[in-house]
Structures are given as structure tokens and as C-alpha cells.
Amino acid sequence: MKLSVLGVIVGAIVLALVFFLCAPVLVMAMSPNTGARILGGTVEYTLPPGRKVVTVTWKDEDHSVWILSRPMRPGEKAEEWEFQQHQNLQFLPSGKVLIHEMQ
């Protein structure tokens, strides 16, 4: 059975339409963490008042962000922290986590 050129073109158009209609739905279904990590975006967190950032890590299994914090010491001021993802593959966008501390 031979496929006509028209049949191949129609098939390609249908596949392209399905992809372009489904891709935005899949992107919207991602959590902000997953979107930032995979698509290279920014996710922001605000710590509860009186907490200070110690470190941040991104877990591969579920793309969750873990923030280690401690109580602010007397005289410490609230700061903003930016953690930038660096990948070995330079053509992929990098994600960023911004953390805001509050007095």
C-alpha cells in the first residue's frame, strides 16, 4: 500500500497540531519547581518571619525544593537569596530559586 504525498502531508499536519495543542497543557500541569528546573524559569519562596537561609537543594526524584533555615540571631537583617542552576548542557535553560527573608 502506497502513501500519497498528500497523505503524508496531512499526517504531518495532524501530528504538529496535536503536539502544539498538547504541549501547553503539559507545561501548565507542571509544578512551578519542575517548570523552573526543566524549562529554565524562576521560582520564588518567602520564608516565615524571623528565619534565615542556610542552604537550598533541588531533589531529582520529584523536583522538590528543600530550604534549610534557622532562626535569625539578634542584629541580623533580612536578605534576598538567588540560587542559580548550572547545567553541563549549555543549550538547556537554567532554573533559578529566589528566597526572600522577612524580619
MMTF fields as JSON, N, C-alpha, C and O atoms, coordinates in Angstrom:
{
  "mmtfVersion": "1.0.0",
  "mmtfProducer": "UNKNOWN",
  "numBonds": 411,
  "numAtoms": 412,
  "numGroups": 103,
  "numChains": 1,
  "numModels": 1,
  "chainsPerModel": [1],
  "groupsPerChain": [103],
  "chainIdList": ["A"],
  "bondAtomList": [4, 2, 8, 6, 12, 10, 16, 14, 20, 18, 24, 22, 28, 26, 32, 30, 36, 34, 40, 38, 44, 42, 48, 46, 52, 50, 56, 54, 60, 58, 64, 62, 68, 66, 72, 70, 76, 74, 80, 78, 84, 82, 88, 86, 92, 90, 96, 94, 100, 98, 104, 102, 108, 106, 112, 110, 116, 114, 120, 118, 124, 122, 128, 126, 132, 130, 136, 134, 140, 138, 144, 142, 148, 146, 152, 150, 156, 154, 160, 158, 164, 162, 168, 166, 172, 170, 176, 174, 180, 178, 184, 182, 188, 186, 192, 190, 196, 194, 200, 198, 204, 202, 208, 206, 212, 210, 216, 214, 220, 218, 224, 222, 228, 226, 232, 230, 236, 234, 240, 238, 244, 242, 248, 246, 252, 250, 256, 254, 260, 258, 264, 262, 268, 266, 272, 270, 276, 274, 280, 278, 284, 282, 288, 286, 292, 290, 296, 294, 300, 298, 304, 302, 308, 306, 312, 310, 316, 314, 320, 318, 324, 322, 328, 326, 332, 330, 336, 334, 340, 338, 344, 342, 348, 346, 352, 350, 356, 354, 360, 358, 364, 362, 368, 366, 372, 370, 376, 374, 380, 378, 384, 382, 388, 386, 392, 390, 396, 394, 400, 398, 404, 402, 408, 406],
  "bondOrderList": [1, 1, 1, 1, 1, 1, 1, 1, 1, 1, 1, 1, 1, 1, 1, 1, 1, 1, 1, 1, 1, 1, 1, 1, 1, 1, 1, 1, 1, 1, 1, 1, 1, 1, 1, 1, 1, 1, 1, 1, 1, 1, 1, 1, 1, 1, 1, 1, 1, 1, 1, 1, 1, 1, 1, 1, 1, 1, 1, 1, 1, 1, 1, 1, 1, 1, 1, 1, 1, 1, 1, 1, 1, 1, 1, 1, 1, 1, 1, 1, 1, 1, 1, 1, 1, 1, 1, 1, 1, 1, 1, 1, 1, 1, 1, 1, 1, 1, 1, 1, 1, 1],
  "groupList": [{"groupName": "MET", "atomNameList": ["N", "CA", "C", "O"], "elementList": ["N", "C", "C", "O"], "formalChargeList": [0, 0, 0, 0], "bondAtomList": [1, 0, 2, 1, 3, 2], "bondOrderList": [1, 1, 2], "singleLetterCode": "M", "chemCompType": "L-PEPTIDE LINKING"}, {"groupName": "LYS", "atomNameList": ["N", "CA", "C", "O"], "elementList": ["N", "C", "C", "O"], "formalChargeList": [0, 0, 0, 0], "bondAtomList": [1, 0, 2, 1, 3, 2], "bondOrderList": [1, 1, 2], "singleLetterCode": "K", "chemCompType": "L-PEPTIDE LINKING"}, {"groupName": "LEU", "atomNameList": ["N", "CA", "C", "O"], "elementList": ["N", "C", "C", "O"], "formalChargeList": [0, 0, 0, 0], "bondAtomList": [1, 0, 2, 1, 3, 2], "bondOrderList": [1, 1, 2], "singleLetterCode": "L", "chemCompType": "L-PEPTIDE LINKING"}, {"groupName": "SER", "atomNameList": ["N", "CA", "C", "O"], "elementList": ["N", "C", "C", "O"], "formalChargeList": [0, 0, 0, 0], "bondAtomList": [1, 0, 2, 1, 3, 2], "bondOrderList": [1, 1, 2], "singleLetterCode": "S", "chemCompType": "L-PEPTIDE LINKING"}, {"groupName": "VAL", "atomNameList": ["N", "CA", "C", "O"], "elementList": ["N", "C", "C", "O"], "formalChargeList": [0, 0, 0, 0], "bondAtomList": [1, 0, 2, 1, 3, 2], "bondOrderList": [1, 1, 2], "singleLetterCode": "V", "chemCompType": "L-PEPTIDE LINKING"}, {"groupName": "GLY", "atomNameList": ["N", "CA", "C", "O"], "elementList": ["N", "C", "C", "O"], "formalChargeList": [0, 0, 0, 0], "bondAtomList": [1, 0, 2, 1, 3, 2], "bondOrderList": [1, 1, 2], "singleLetterCode": "G", "chemCompType": "PEPTIDE LINKING"}, {"groupName": "ILE", "atomNameList": ["N", "CA", "C", "O"], "elementList": ["N", "C", "C", "O"], "formalChargeList": [0, 0, 0, 0], "bondAtomList": [1, 0, 2, 1, 3, 2], "bondOrderList": [1, 1, 2], "singleLetterCode": "I", "chemCompType": "L-PEPTIDE LINKING"}, {"groupName": "ALA", "atomNameList": ["N", "CA", "C", "O"], "elementList": ["N", "C", "C", "O"], "formalChargeList": [0, 0, 0, 0], "bondAtomList": [1, 0, 2, 1, 3, 2], "bondOrderList": [1, 1, 2], "singleLetterCode": "A", "chemCompType": "L-PEPTIDE LINKING"}, {"groupName": "PHE", "atomNameList": ["N", "CA", "C", "O"], "elementList": ["N", "C", "C", "O"], "formalChargeList": [0, 0, 0, 0], "bondAtomList": [1, 0, 2, 1, 3, 2], "bondOrderList": [1, 1, 2], "singleLetterCode": "F", "chemCompType": "L-PEPTIDE LINKING"}, {"groupName": "CYS", "atomNameList": ["N", "CA", "C", "O"], "elementList": ["N", "C", "C", "O"], "formalChargeList": [0, 0, 0, 0], "bondAtomList": [1, 0, 2, 1, 3, 2], "bondOrderList": [1, 1, 2], "singleLetterCode": "C", "chemCompType": "L-PEPTIDE LINKING"}, {"groupName": "PRO", "atomNameList": ["N", "CA", "C", "O"], "elementList": ["N", "C", "C", "O"], "formalChargeList": [0, 0, 0, 0], "bondAtomList": [1, 0, 2, 1, 3, 2], "bondOrderList": [1, 1, 2], "singleLetterCode": "P", "chemCompType": "L-PEPTIDE LINKING"}, {"groupName": "ASN", "atomNameList": ["N", "CA", "C", "O"], "elementList": ["N", "C", "C", "O"], "formalChargeList": [0, 0, 0, 0], "bondAtomList": [1, 0, 2, 1, 3, 2], "bondOrderList": [1, 1, 2], "singleLetterCode": "N", "chemCompType": "L-PEPTIDE LINKING"}, {"groupName": "THR", "atomNameList": ["N", "CA", "C", "O"], "elementList": ["N", "C", "C", "O"], "formalChargeList": [0, 0, 0, 0], "bondAtomList": [1, 0, 2, 1, 3, 2], "bondOrderList": [1, 1, 2], "singleLetterCode": "T", "chemCompType": "L-PEPTIDE LINKING"}, {"groupName": "ARG", "atomNameList": ["N", "CA", "C", "O"], "elementList": ["N", "C", "C", "O"], "formalChargeList": [0, 0, 0, 0], "bondAtomList": [1, 0, 2, 1, 3, 2], "bondOrderList": [1, 1, 2], "singleLetterCode": "R", "chemCompType": "L-PEPTIDE LINKING"}, {"groupName": "GLU", "atomNameList": ["N", "CA", "C", "O"], "elementList": ["N", "C", "C", "O"], "formalChargeList": [0, 0, 0, 0], "bondAtomList": [1, 0, 2, 1, 3, 2], "bondOrderList": [1, 1, 2], "singleLetterCode": "E", "chemCompType": "L-PEPTIDE LINKING"}, {"groupName": "TYR", "atomNameList": ["N", "CA", "C", "O"], "elementList": ["N", "C", "C", "O"], "formalChargeList": [0, 0, 0, 0], "bondAtomList": [1, 0, 2, 1, 3, 2], "bondOrderList": [1, 1, 2], "singleLetterCode": "Y", "chemCompType": "L-PEPTIDE LINKING"}, {"groupName": "TRP", "atomNameList": ["N", "CA", "C", "O"], "elementList": ["N", "C", "C", "O"], "formalChargeList": [0, 0, 0, 0], "bondAtomList": [1, 0, 2, 1, 3, 2], "bondOrderList": [1, 1, 2], "singleLetterCode": "W", "chemCompType": "L-PEPTIDE LINKING"}, {"groupName": "ASP", "atomNameList": ["N", "CA", "C", "O"], "elementList": ["N", "C", "C", "O"], "formalChargeList": [0, 0, 0, 0], "bondAtomList": [1, 0, 2, 1, 3, 2], "bondOrderList": [1, 1, 2], "singleLetterCode": "D", "chemCompType": "L-PEPTIDE LINKING"}, {"groupName": "HIS", "atomNameList": ["N", "CA", "C", "O"], "elementList": ["N", "C", "C", "O"], "formalChargeList": [0, 0, 0, 0], "bondAtomList": [1, 0, 2, 1, 3, 2], "bondOrderList": [1, 1, 2], "singleLetterCode": "H", "chemCompType": "L-PEPTIDE LINKING"}, {"groupName": "GLN", "atomNameList": ["N", "CA", "C", "O"], "elementList": ["N", "C", "C", "O"], "formalChargeList": [0, 0, 0, 0], "bondAtomList": [1, 0, 2, 1, 3, 2], "bondOrderList": [1, 1, 2], "singleLetterCode": "Q", "chemCompType": "L-PEPTIDE LINKING"}],
  "groupTypeList": [0, 1, 2, 3, 4, 2, 5, 4, 6, 4, 5, 7, 6, 4, 2, 7, 2, 4, 8, 8, 2, 9, 7, 10, 4, 2, 4, 0, 7, 0, 3, 10, 11, 12, 5, 7, 13, 6, 2, 5, 5, 12, 4, 14, 15, 12, 2, 10, 10, 5, 13, 1, 4, 4, 12, 4, 12, 16, 1, 17, 14, 17, 18, 3, 4, 16, 6, 2, 3, 13, 10, 0, 13, 10, 5, 14, 1, 7, 14, 14, 16, 14, 8, 19, 19, 18, 19, 11, 2, 19, 8, 2, 10, 3, 5, 1, 4, 2, 6, 18, 14, 0, 19],
  "groupIdList": [1, 2, 3, 4, 5, 6, 7, 8, 9, 10, 11, 12, 13, 14, 15, 16, 17, 18, 19, 20, 21, 22, 23, 24, 25, 26, 27, 28, 29, 30, 31, 32, 33, 34, 35, 36, 37, 38, 39, 40, 41, 42, 43, 44, 45, 46, 47, 48, 49, 50, 51, 52, 53, 54, 55, 56, 57, 58, 59, 60, 61, 62, 63, 64, 65, 66, 67, 68, 69, 70, 71, 72, 73, 74, 75, 76, 77, 78, 79, 80, 81, 82, 83, 84, 85, 86, 87, 88, 89, 90, 91, 92, 93, 94, 95, 96, 97, 98, 99, 100, 101, 102, 103],
  "secStructList": [7, 7, 7, 7, 2, 2, 2, 2, 2, 2, 2, 2, 2, 2, 2, 2, 2, 2, 2, 2, 2, 2, 2, 2, 2, 2, 2, 2, 2, 1, 7, 2, 2, 2, 2, 2, 2, 2, 2, 6, 7, 3, 3, 3, 3, 3, 7, 7, 6, 6, 3, 3, 3, 3, 3, 3, 3, 3, 7, 6, 6, 6, 7, 7, 3, 3, 3, 3, 3, 3, 3, 7, 7, 6, 6, 7, 7, 7, 7, 3, 3, 3, 3, 3, 7, 7, 7, 1, 7, 6, 6, 1, 7, 7, 7, 3, 3, 3, 3, 3, 7, 7, 7],
  "xCoordList": [0.841, 0.0, 0.892, 1.774, 0.673, 1.484, 0.79, -0.424, 1.592, 1.064, 1.254, 2.317, 0.242, 0.377, 1.104, 1.142, 1.664, 2.341, 1.357, 1.7, 0.134, -0.889, -1.189, -1.369, -1.242, -1.488, -0.384, -0.662, 0.862, 1.99, 1.925, 2.178, 1.594, 1.495, 0.373, 0.551, -0.782, -1.906, -1.542, -1.865, -0.877, -0.446, 0.51, 0.396, 1.448, 2.406, 1.693, 2.031, 0.723, -0.031, -0.825, -0.87, -1.443, -2.214, -1.29, -1.625, -0.138, 0.807, 1.281, 1.389, 1.56, 2.003, 0.905, 1.186, -0.333, -1.443, -1.617, -1.809, -1.55, -1.675, -0.566, -0.824, 0.671, 1.789, 1.582, 1.733, 1.241, 1.105, -0.12, -0.17, -1.104, -2.257, -2.001, -2.511, -1.221, -0.961, 0.201, 0.178, 1.206, 2.396, 2.051, 2.553, 1.225, 0.901, 0.178, 0.391, -0.656, -1.371, -0.377, -0.491, 0.596, 1.609, 2.463, 2.797, 2.814, 3.618, 2.838, 3.396, 1.557, 0.742, 0.525, 0.315, 0.571, 0.36, 1.586, 1.49, 2.73, 3.948, 3.855, 3.208, 4.511, 4.621, 5.587, 6.383, 5.537, 6.496, 7.945, 8.809, 8.216, 9.574, 10.028, 11.141, 9.166, 9.509, 9.691, 10.628, 8.798, 8.923, 10.222, 10.888, 10.586, 11.829, 13.033, 13.99, 12.991, 14.159, 14.303, 15.412, 13.219, 13.302, 13.293, 14.068, 12.425, 12.265, 13.078, 13.114, 13.721, 14.545, 13.722, 13.604, 13.171, 12.392, 12.837, 13.899, 12.015, 12.312, 11.163, 9.993, 11.507, 10.514, 10.924, 12.106, 9.93, 10.217, 9.547, 8.436, 10.261, 9.743, 9.989, 10.994, 9.086, 9.266, 9.26, 8.299, 10.341, 10.438, 9.529, 9.203, 9.129, 8.362, 9.209, 10.436, 8.59, 9.357, 10.309, 9.971, 11.511, 12.482, 13.319, 14.044, 13.239, 14.018, 15.125, 14.941, 16.272, 17.449, 17.811, 17.805, 18.124, 18.502, 19.875, 20.803, 19.989, 21.273, 21.721, 22.837, 20.854, 21.158, 19.862, 18.799, 19.981, 18.845, 19.309, 20.444, 18.433, 18.757, 17.512, 16.379, 17.76, 16.703, 16.79, 17.847, 15.735, 15.747, 15.305, 14.323, 16.05, 15.769, 14.469, 13.762, 14.144, 13.013, 11.695, 10.933, 11.432, 10.138, 10.285, 9.305, 11.512, 11.811, 11.405, 11.103, 11.397, 11.041, 12.24, 13.391, 11.956, 12.982, 12.955, 11.903, 14.108, 14.244, 15.075, 16.17, 14.561, 15.246, 15.572, 14.679, 16.859, 17.283, 17.393, 18.103, 16.685, 16.716, 16.926, 16.799, 17.249, 17.461, 16.852, 16.524, 16.698, 16.197, 17.22, 18.427, 16.731, 17.623, 18.206, 17.537, 19.451, 20.115, 19.89, 19.597, 20.022, 19.845, 20.79, 21.98, 20.238, 21.034, 21.111, 21.541, 20.71, 20.736, 19.588, 18.513, 19.84, 18.827, 18.322, 19.019, 17.106, 16.54, 17.273, 17.66, 17.459, 18.144, 17.34, 16.381, 17.756, 17.211, 18.336, 19.468, 18.011, 18.993, 18.602, 17.427, 19.591, 19.365, 20.257, 21.481, 19.616, 20.33, 20.122, 18.989, 21.213, 21.174, 21.585, 22.593, 20.805, 21.132, 22.18, 22.09, 23.167, 24.175, 24.165, 24.284, 24.024, 23.934, 25.156, 25.787, 25.474, 26.577, 26.215, 27.082, 24.952, 24.499, 24.151, 23.115, 24.994, 24.85, 23.629, 23.184, 23.08, 21.941, 20.619, 19.605, 20.615, 19.401, 19.319, 20.335, 18.117, 17.981, 18.211, 17.98, 18.66, 18.922, 17.776, 17.164, 17.496, 16.476, 17.068, 18.281, 16.189, 16.627, 15.619, 14.409, 16.145, 15.305, 15.619, 16.771, 14.614, 14.765, 14.089, 12.944, 14.815, 14.268, 14.326, 15.365, 13.194, 13.069, 12.931, 12.064, 13.796, 13.688, 12.878, 12.826, 12.253, 11.482, 11.901, 12.172, 11.955, 12.293, 11.239, 11.338],
  "yCoordList": [-1.165, 0.0, 1.237, 1.368, 2.119, 3.322, 4.495, 4.67, 5.285, 6.521, 7.626, 7.762, 8.381, 9.506, 10.643, 10.702, 11.521, 12.684, 13.505, 14.032, 13.608, 14.363, 13.726, 14.432, 12.391, 11.685, 11.927, 12.102, 11.938, 12.2, 13.623, 13.853, 14.566, 15.966, 16.143, 16.82, 15.541, 15.641, 15.01, 15.562, 13.868, 13.211, 14.086, 14.186, 14.716, 15.592, 16.794, 17.214, 17.341, 18.485, 18.076, 18.82, 16.914, 16.433, 16.23, 16.638, 15.606, 15.412, 16.742, 16.884, 17.703, 19.022, 19.697, 20.297, 19.605, 20.206, 19.556, 20.246, 18.234, 17.523, 17.964, 18.23, 18.046, 18.465, 19.876, 20.115, 20.804, 22.2, 22.444, 23.435, 21.562, 21.684, 21.026, 21.493, 19.952, 19.221, 19.808, 19.767, 20.347, 20.851, 21.916, 21.827, 22.915, 23.911, 23.306, 23.748, 22.321, 21.669, 20.947, 21.016, 20.257, 19.557, 20.539, 20.282, 21.656, 22.668, 23.263, 23.461, 23.549, 24.123, 23.132, 23.54, 21.825, 20.806, 20.626, 20.012, 21.149, 21.031, 21.905, 22.952, 21.455, 22.313, 23.443, 23.32, 24.534, 25.618, 25.15, 25.615, 24.232, 23.708, 22.97, 23.18, 22.111, 21.336, 22.257, 22.09, 23.228, 24.164, 24.941, 25.111, 25.412, 26.171, 25.299, 25.739, 24.086, 23.218, 22.72, 22.705, 22.317, 21.73, 22.796, 22.719, 23.786, 24.783, 26.05, 26.942, 26.124, 27.293, 28.498, 29.446, 28.473, 29.596, 29.991, 29.585, 30.781, 31.246, 30.868, 31.035, 30.361, 30.056, 30.843, 30.919, 31.427, 32.281, 31.735, 31.207, 31.88, 31.487, 32.618, 33.322, 32.79, 33.742, 32.948, 32.243, 33.072, 32.364, 33.024, 34.205, 32.26, 32.871, 33.937, 33.843, 34.935, 35.981, 35.395, 34.464, 35.976, 35.564, 34.353, 33.828, 33.887, 32.73, 33.187, 34.135, 32.518, 32.836, 31.636, 30.504, 31.858, 30.78, 30.231, 30.988, 28.903, 28.242, 27.653, 27.909, 26.867, 26.291, 25.849, 25.79, 25.545, 25.104, 23.934, 23.914, 22.968, 21.861, 21.497, 21.68, 20.979, 20.542, 19.038, 18.518, 18.318, 16.859, 16.372, 16.859, 15.405, 14.894, 14.103, 14.178, 13.342, 12.419, 13.12, 12.662, 14.219, 14.885, 16.385, 17.129, 16.816, 18.228, 19.149, 20.322, 18.618, 19.463, 20.311, 19.923, 21.458, 22.354, 22.242, 22.383, 21.991, 21.911, 23.091, 23.324, 23.838, 25.023, 24.768, 24.555, 24.791, 24.679, 26.091, 26.933, 26.337, 27.669, 27.536, 26.453, 28.653, 28.706, 29.999, 30.889, 30.11, 31.373, 32.495, 32.265, 33.708, 34.872, 35.167, 35.036, 35.562, 35.971, 37.464, 38.188, 37.928, 39.37, 40.196, 39.9, 41.226, 42.113, 41.701, 42.503, 40.473, 40.055, 40.714, 40.944, 41.007, 41.635, 40.627, 39.678, 40.856, 40.014, 40.279, 41.412, 39.225, 39.328, 38.607, 37.894, 38.808, 38.041, 37.191, 37.652, 35.934, 34.986, 34.509, 34.282, 34.361, 33.835, 32.616, 32.699, 31.486, 30.25, 29.918, 29.76, 29.813, 29.612, 28.179, 27.686, 27.523, 26.178, 26.274, 27.132, 25.396, 25.325, 23.917, 22.944, 23.812, 22.513, 22.278, 23.218, 21.011, 20.656, 20.934, 21.267, 20.798, 21.029, 22.502, 22.952, 23.237, 24.692, 25.145, 26.281, 24.287, 24.702, 24.637, 25.14, 24.024, 23.973, 25.206, 25.655, 25.756, 26.923, 26.521, 25.373, 27.461, 27.214, 27.73, 28.752, 27.012, 27.44, 28.314, 28.346, 29.02, 29.926, 29.86, 29.806, 29.867, 29.913, 31.207, 31.453, 32.03, 33.269, 33.061, 32.614, 33.393, 33.236, 34.582, 35.239, 34.966, 36.24, 35.96, 35.196, 36.587, 36.503, 37.72, 38.756, 37.556, 38.652, 38.798, 37.804, 40.055, 40.32, 39.723, 39.836],
  "zCoordList": [0.0, 0.0, 0.0, 0.849, -0.922, -1.043, -0.387, -0.486, 0.278, 0.839, -0.184, -0.791, -0.354, -1.271, -0.567, 0.662, -1.335, -0.783, 0.033, 1.092, -0.466, 0.254, 1.609, 2.601, 1.652, 2.907, 3.927, 5.114, 3.474, 4.358, 4.887, 6.069, 4.044, 4.458, 5.469, 6.483, 5.203, 6.13, 7.471, 8.523, 7.443, 8.672, 9.475, 10.696, 8.782, 9.449, 10.066, 11.173, 9.367, 9.888, 11.128, 12.108, 11.092, 12.239, 13.448, 14.56, 13.232, 14.328, 14.902, 16.12, 14.052, 14.512, 15.327, 16.365, 14.872, 15.614, 16.981, 17.982, 17.021, 18.301, 19.244, 20.418, 18.745, 19.578, 20.106, 21.304, 19.239, 19.661, 20.529, 21.259, 20.464, 21.345, 22.697, 23.715, 22.722, 23.969, 24.76, 25.991, 24.1, 24.797, 25.839, 26.96, 25.534, 26.562, 27.768, 28.898, 27.545, 28.645, 29.553, 30.776, 28.962, 29.748, 30.539, 31.695, 29.925, 30.616, 31.783, 32.862, 31.578, 32.651, 33.784, 34.926, 33.487, 34.516, 35.404, 36.467, 34.989, 35.795, 37.036, 37.033, 38.089, 39.274, 38.952, 38.021, 39.698, 39.448, 39.568, 38.825, 40.499, 40.657, 39.404, 38.92, 38.884, 37.696, 36.502, 35.721, 36.359, 35.246, 35.298, 34.276, 36.476, 36.61, 36.327, 35.689, 36.792, 36.631, 35.201, 34.668, 34.574, 33.238, 32.152, 31.198, 32.292, 31.237, 31.48, 30.634, 32.622, 32.911, 33.292, 32.515, 34.437, 34.915, 36.303, 36.775, 36.942, 38.289, 39.208, 38.862, 40.371, 41.39, 42.641, 42.977, 43.324, 44.483, 45.73, 45.689, 46.848, 48.15, 49.132, 49.037, 50.062, 51.149, 52.448, 52.755, 53.204, 54.482, 55.513, 55.4, 56.506, 57.599, 58.295, 58.282, 58.892, 59.576, 60.623, 61.355, 60.665, 61.664, 61.288, 62.133, 60.021, 59.57, 58.629, 57.865, 58.681, 57.89, 57.02, 57.505, 55.755, 54.834, 55.214, 55.501, 55.21, 55.388, 54.053, 53.601, 53.427, 52.116, 51.432, 52.05, 50.151, 49.335, 48.481, 48.007, 48.29, 47.387, 46.576, 47.021, 45.378, 44.463, 44.37, 44.013, 44.674, 44.63, 43.245, 42.686, 42.707, 41.367, 41.285, 40.28, 42.338, 42.27, 41.951, 41.1, 42.628, 42.44, 42.17, 42.206, 41.903, 41.613, 42.751, 42.531, 43.969, 45.105, 45.519, 45.319, 46.092, 46.609, 48.126, 48.749, 48.711, 50.158, 50.62, 50.106, 51.589, 52.106, 53.574, 54.393, 53.892, 55.28, 55.833, 55.283, 56.923, 57.524, 59.03, 59.6, 59.65, 61.09, 61.607, 60.822, 62.925, 63.482, 63.279, 63.366, 63.007, 62.915, 64.289, 65.314, 64.281, 65.514, 65.73, 64.778, 66.961, 67.214, 66.334, 66.228, 65.712, 64.872, 63.408, 62.579, 63.058, 61.648, 60.905, 61.457, 59.662, 58.814, 57.782, 57.421, 57.324, 56.266, 54.96, 54.672, 54.174, 52.881, 51.822, 52.118, 50.571, 49.454, 48.894, 48.75, 48.577, 48.086, 46.699, 46.413, 45.852, 44.497, 44.302, 44.398, 44.026, 43.748, 42.281, 41.826, 41.546, 40.097, 39.777, 40.282, 38.943, 38.484, 37.381, 36.503, 37.429, 36.371, 35.817, 36.562, 34.505, 33.855, 32.98, 32.497, 32.786, 31.892, 30.44, 29.632, 30.114, 28.741, 28.589, 29.079, 27.927, 27.848, 27.05, 27.211, 26.201, 25.382, 26.143, 25.659, 27.328, 28.131, 29.027, 29.557, 29.198, 30.084, 31.539, 31.92, 32.333, 33.749, 34.604, 34.294, 35.683, 36.614, 37.699, 37.907, 38.382, 39.44, 40.59, 40.37, 41.825, 43.019, 43.751, 44.108, 43.977, 44.749, 46.097, 46.172, 47.16, 48.507, 49.216, 49.263, 49.759, 50.471, 51.959, 52.384, 52.743, 54.202, 54.679, 54.016, 55.845, 56.447, 57.899, 58.573, 58.393, 59.798, 60.704, 61.926]
}
